[in-house]
Amino acid sequence: MTATSLLTSLLPLVADLSRELPEGERYRRLLGALRALLPCDAAALLRLDGDCLVPLAVDGLSTDTLGRRFRISEHPRFEALLASSQPTRFATDSDLPDPYDGLVEGLDEHLEVHDCMGCPLFVDERPWGLLTLDSLDPERFEPIDLSALQAFASLAAATVSAAQRIEHLALRAEDEHHRAEVYRQASGQQHRDMVGQSKAHKRLVEEINLVGGSDLTVLITGETGVGKELVAQAIHAASPRADQPLISLNCAALPDTLVESELFGHVRGAFTGATNDRRGKFELADGGTLFLDEVGELSLTVQAKLLRVLQSGQLQRLGSDKEHRVDVRLIAATNRDLAEEVRNGRYRADFYHRLSVYPLQVPPLRERGRDVLLLAGFFLEQNRSRMGLGSLRLTSDAQAALLAYDWPGNVRELEHLIGRSALKALGNCKVRPKILSLSAGDLDLPHAAAENLPTISLAPESMVTVSGDLRQATENYQRQIIGACLERHQHNWAGAARELGLDRANLGRMAKRLGLK
């Protein structure tokens, strides 16, 4: 490689340093220039985050790679790259497993990476992350002068530093106009395990950072399995109370007789079995945050006592007349429609309004587009590590199946699906593979009724003709099933929900989404 070709490749990046570009676009340009300078099948930029490497941008690797978190201790090649201050090229016959085996984009067959090199990045003289290059050709990098990669790495570090400084300056400038907007832009402070790039996910992260800096009570709503507890953790992490405890209580997991004791504590002799004084969740969370999950399950009696604590900041342990003052930020979560519960007299209106000072809706997975692939990558890497595999990946038909499915159980369903499918696929292998690929057949997703609706006979003239978009065909089929069921029950929603094996509220949400309500 000549000095001229090196300069030609680097000049556009130098020009980009003075331009205001979105962070993602800046990093994509960086990897595009790297592949032009040093031809390869895949390149990646990874940021060091504690004991993990987090992919910020990939070029030539599958989309789900962006959702993975590579634990350094489990990937000796990454360890070796970080341990060196210079670029490293691994021998083509190296017995160290490659983290990207099976992840090169567009290849369904089990092709492994054969040539690999990388370079650590330093920002302000501190390790920041890695640049990696991979090729399926075992001799691709042999003629490359590693000094060219070193020169590129220096510019890459400048690019990263520029991106961080531009972001910092943008936040400071925005702060002068509207402080709240700073929180909306501070997505870089999100919880490390909140994975996603969709507009719906980014809006959620913006709101988390907006409300996180306040002390407002937050009511997190959303369907079962969307990750409401993870959102609560992210709000706490974005708050001034982040270095104080976050105490959680699942209100549905305890009988009504014990909820009071768990929340407010008790003194010795307060009830049978109370042999010692015990602090409740409120006292344990003093100075920090209390997260009440499934808050819709609280009885009217407990709601009244909680309301008093929220209003005065004072509580009494069960069996005691002594007052205790606490400073607690409350976050609550529910999958119920509490406004509807208030209208029906099953929930206190005053308590509901105390909880919903800042309502926060978590979007269902079906509204997050290709985030399903990033989340799948996150769970694939978890299971790869747990199962001791070299690589765990999705074939193209499996990715298509994930994108077409409606996810009634949301992120939790996806997590369980990946774990179950990986275990079954491994059990079907006669010889333990280095690379395990999950196909659409391994995932075994329902083909038509995404909400696991039962089989219902439809008149022949009403049957769906599947053509074009699979999601649209699925929704048409669901409309016909639900419509036929409602007809049989004279539009009694409770009866239809029982026949379909659905919660009434979930059926209502489905019908609204499908235009039936």
N, C-alpha and C positions, 0 to 999 in steps of 0.2 A: 504494500500500500504506500502510495506516494504522499508527501506532505500536502500536495495540492488537493488530492482527493479527500484527505482528512479535513483540510480547511473548508472545502466545498460542503462537506457534510455537517460541519459544526456551525457554519455561518448563520443558517436559519435559526438555530437554537440561540445563538448570541443575540440575534435580532428580537427573538421572543422574550428575552429577559426584560426588555423595556416596555413590553406590551401588557395590557390588562387582559388576561385570559382566564377562563374558568379553570380551576385546579385540575379537573379531569381532562380537559382538552390539552392543557400544558403537558401533562404526563403522557397522553397519547402521542403527541407530537415528538416527545422525547424518545419513546420506544420506536416510533416510525423512523426517526433519524438513525437510531442505533441499528435497526435491521438493514437500513440502506448502506450504512458504513460497514457493518459486519454481517453479511448475509447469513441468516439462520432460519430455522422453522418456528421458533418461538422466543419471545423475550418477555421479561417481567420486571416490574419495579415493586419491591417489598419494603415496608416500613417496620422497623424494630419496635415492638410493643411489649415490654416486659420480657417474658420468656418465649414469646411467639413472634413470628413474622407474618404481617398482614399484607396481602397483595393490594396495591393501590391501582395498578394498571397492568393489563396483560395484552400481548399481541401475539396471536397464533396459538393461544391456549383456550380451552373451553371456558364458557361463561361462568360455570360454577366454581372455577378456580378463585374468582373474586370473593366468594363466600367462605373460603377455607381459612383456617387459622393454623399455621404450621408451627407446632411446638418444636423449638430448636433442638431439644435433647433427643427428639425422635428422628431427626433428619441429619445424619452425620455430614452430608455434603454442605448443608447450610452452616453447620458448626465450623467446618474447615474454612469456608469463605469468610465467616465473621472473625475467625482467629487470625487471619492474615491481613496485613495492611496493603497488600498488592493484589492484582488480578491473579486468579488461579484457574488453570485448565486441568481438568481431571483426565487421567489416562482412559483411553477408550475401553480398556479391559478392567477398569476399577470395579471392585466388588461392593463399593458403597452404593446403596439403593438411591435411585434418583426420585425426588419428590414429584416430578412431573411425568413419570412413566404412565402412559395411557391417557394423558390429559391434552395431548396435542390436538388442536381443533380439526374437526372434519374427518377423523380417522376412527372407524368403528372396529377395525381389527386390532389385535393386541400388539401394537408396535411400541417398543421401548425406546427411550432417548438413548443415543449412542455417543454423542459428543456434547460435552457440557463445560461451560466456563462461567465465571462470575467475578464480581468485584464489589468490595464493601464501599459504602458511601459514608463520608464524614461531613457533618455540618457543625460548624463552630468547634472543630477538632474533637467532636464526640461521635461515636458510631450512631448512624441514623438508620441504615438499612442496607439493601443489596440491589444490584443489577445482575440479572442472570440471562444467559443465552443458551439455547439448546438446539440440537440438530439430530435428525434421524440418520444422517450420514456420519459414520464413525471418523471420517478424516476431514470433515468440513473446516474445523478450526486449526488444523495443523499448520497451514501457511500464515496464519494471522500473527502479527506482532502484538504481543500483549501490551506494549506501550501505547498502542492506539486505543485500546480499551481503557487504559489508565487515564489518557487524555480525555476521553469521553466521560469517564466517571467524574473527573474534576468539574466538567461542565454540568453534568447531571446534578452534582451536589449544589452547584450554583443555582440551577433551575429550581431545585427543592427549596433552597434558602430563599430565593426570590418569591416563590409561591407563598411561602409562610409569611414573609415580610409584607407582601402585597395584601394578603388576607388580614394581617394584623393592622395595617394602615387603613384598610377599608372599614374594619370594625371600629377603629378609633374615630374616623371621619363620620361614620354613621351615628356614633354615640353622641356627637355634638348636635345632631338633628333630632334624634329620637332614640332614647335609651332602650325602649322595648325592642326596636328592630335589631339591636345588637344581639339579643338573645335569639331572635329568629334566624340570624345568620351564623350563629355559633355552632353549626352542626359538627364541627370538629371535636366538640366536647361530649359527643354522644357516648352512651354506654358501649363498651367495646364489643358486646355480643349482639347489638342491634344491627342486623344485617339487612341491607336493602339499598336500592338506587331509584326506585319508582317515585313518581311525583307524590303519590299518596303517602309513601314512607317518609319522604323528605318533609312534607307538610307536618307530619306527626312529630318528627325530630325538631322542627322549628318551634312547634308549640311546646314541646317538652322543655326546651331551653328558655323559651319565653316565660313560662310559669315557674320553672325551676328556681329562678332567681328571686321569686317572691315567697311570701309565707302563706299564700292562699290555700284554702282547702280544695283539693282536686277530686272530682268524681270521674273515674275512668270507666267508660262503658264500651261494650263490644261483645261479639259472639264468643262462645266457648272456644278456647284454644288459640286466641289471637295474640296472647302474650301480655296480658294486662299487668301481671306481676313484674315482668321485665320493664314495662313502661314506668311503673312505680319506682323501681330501682334507679332508672335513668333520671327521673325527676329528682329523687333524693341526691344522686351524684352531682346534679347540676345546681344544687342549692347551697346556700351558706352553711347548712347543717351537714354537709357531706362527711365531715370528720367525726360526726356524732352517730349514735346507733340508728339503724333502720330496723324496727321491730315489726314482724308480720303476724297476723292472726287470720286464719280461715274461719269465718263465722259459721259456715255450713258444716264444719267438721266436729263441732261440739254441741252437745245437748243444751237446751236453753238454760238448764239449771247450773251449768258450768261456765257459760259465756261471761256472766257477771264477775265471777271469781277470776277468770282469765284476764278480763279487762281492768278491773279495779283492785284485784288482790283480795286477801282475806286475813283475818286474825285467827289465832288459835282458838278452837272451839266454836267457830262460826257455823260449822255444820259437821256432820259425822265424817270423820276422816281428816278434818283440818287440825292436824297435830302441831303445826307451827305457823307463825306469821309468814305471809308470802306477799311479795310485791306483784302487782299486776302489770299488764303490758304498757299501760300509760306511764307508770313510774319507771319502768325499764327504758322507755323511749324518751324520758325527760331530756330536753335539750336537742332531741333529734326528731325522727319521723316515725309515725305509727301508720302501718298499712293494714287496712281492714279489707280482706278479700271476701267476696260473696256477701257484701253488706246488705243485700236485698233479703237475706235470710233471717235478719234480726227480728225478734219479737217486738211488739209495740211497747212492752214494758221496758226492755233494754234500750230501745230507741229513746224513750223519755229520759232515762238516766244518762245516756250518752249526750243528749242535748244539753243537759245541765253542765257537764264537764266542758263541752265545747264553748258554752257561753261564758262560764266563770273561770275555767282553768283549774277548778277545785274538784276533788273527788274524795270519797270515803271508801276505805276497804270494807269488804263485806263483814258485818258483825262489829264494826267500830263506828264511833261517833266522831272520831278525830278527822279533821280536814287535812288533805295533802294538796299543795299547789304544784301543778306541772306546767311545763312549757313544751308543748308538743305540736308539731305540724302534722295534720291528718290528711292521708290519701286513702280513698276508698275505691272499690271496684265492684262491678256487678254486670251480669249478662241479662238482667231483668230491665224492663221498661218501668222505672220507678215512678215516672209521672203518671203512667197508667195505673200503677199500684195505689198511688195517692187518690186518684179519681174513684177507685173501687173501694176505698176505705181500708186497704190492707197496709198502708204505710202512712206515717205521720207527715203532714205537709210541712210543718216547721222544721222537722229533722231533715227532710229531703232538701229543703232550701239551704240549710246549713251545710249539707254535704256538697251540693252542686254549685258552690261559689264559682268554680272554674270547671265546667264539664269538658271532658276530653274523650273524643270518640276514636277508638282504635280501628282502622280499616280491616275488613276481612281479607284473607289471603287472595281470594278470587279477584279482588280489585287492585292487586299489586303487580299485575303483569308478570314480567320476567324475574321479579324478585324470587319467585318460586325456585328458579334455578340457582340463585345465589344461596338461598337458604338450604337447598338440597346439597350444595357444595360444602356448606358449613357442617351439616350432619354427616355427609359422606366422610369428611376428614375425621370427625369424631369417631365414627365406627371403624374407619381404617386403622386408627391408632388403637382402639380397644380390641380389635380382632387380630392385630399384628400383621396386617397385609402391607405389601409394597405399594399398592395403589388400588383405590376403589373408585369406580367411575360409572357414568351413565352413557349408554349408547344413544344415538340420535333419536331412535324411536321412543326410548324411555323419556328423553327430554320433551319430546312432543306430547307424550301422554301426560306428563306433569303439567304442561301448559294448558292442556285441553280440559283437565279435570276441574270440578267446581269447588272442592275443598270445604265440605260442610264442617269438618273438624279443625280447619285452619292449620296454623303452624304446628300445633301439637300433633295433629293427624299426620302431617308430613314427616315430623321427627320419628314417630312410631313406624310409619311406612318404610322409611329408609332403613331403620334398624332391623325391622322384621325381614324385609326383602334381602338385605345383605346376609343375614344369618341363614336364611333358606337357600340362597344362591350358593353360599359357601358349602352348605351341607350337601348340595347336589354335585359338588366337584369330587371326582374320584382321587385326584391329585391336587394338593393345596397349591393354588396358582399364585404367581407373583402379582399379577394384575387381575382383579376381579371386576368384570363389567356387568352392570345390572341392565337388563333389557326391559321393554314394556311388559313382556310376559312375566318377568320376575316381580315387577311391581304389582301386577294383578289388580289394576284399578278397574272399577266398574265402567263398562263401556257406554252406558246411556244415562242411568239415573244417578247423578253425582251425589244426591242426598240419600242414597241407599233406599229409594222408594221401592215398594213391593211391585210385583208384576201385576198389572191390571189389564183386563181385556178391553180393547178399543174396537170400535166398528171399523171394518176394512177400509171404508172410504175416508176415515179420519187418520189413518196411519201416516207417520212421517216419512217423507221421501228424503233420504239423506243425500245432500249434494252441497258442495261448497264448504263453508266454514263449519268445523265440527262443533264449536261452542254454540253457534246459532242453532244447529240441528238438535243439540242436547237441550237447549232452552225450549225449543218448540215441543220436544217430546215431554218435558216436564210440565209445560202448560197444559198439554192434553191430558196427562195423568191426573194432575191436580183438578182440572176442570171437570173431568168425568167423575172423580170422587166427590167433589162438591155437589154435583147434580144428584148423585145417589143419596146424599145426606141433606137435600133441600137447603144447601148453603149453610149448614151448621158446621162452623169452623172447628169446634171442639171434636165433633164426631169424625170429621174428615182427618184431623190430625191423628186421632187414635188409630184409624184404619191405616194411615200411611206410616205409622210408627215414628211420628215426629212430635216434638214439643210444639204446643200451639203457637207460642211466640215465634219460633223458628219458621213454622209454616207461614205465619203472617208476613215475616220478612221476605221469605222466598216469593210469595205471591205478589208483594209490592214490587220486588225487583223484576219479576216476570211480567208486570203490567196487568195482573189479574185483580188488583185491589185498588 
